[in-house]
Amino acid sequence: MESVIPATRTVIITAAIITGMTSLRFRIGV
């Protein structure tokens, strides 16, 4: 179970980065 927590954090961070980049692209595009 201990190894699951860091993996989850990595997924959340990755999702946050992707969301941030998408938001920037959307703003620039519009």
MOQUINOR-V849920 format. One record per backbone hydrogen bond with DSSP energy under -1.0 kcal/mol. NH is the residue of the N-H (numbers start at 1). CO is the residue of the C=O. If there is no record, write none. Layout:
NH_CO, NH_CO
//
This chain:
7_3, 8_4, 9_5, 10_6, 11_7, 12_8, 13_9, 14_10, 15_11, 16_12, 17_13, 18_14, 19_15, 20_16, 21_17, 22_18, 23_19, 24_20, 25_21, 26_22, 27_23, 28_24, 29_25, 30_26
//
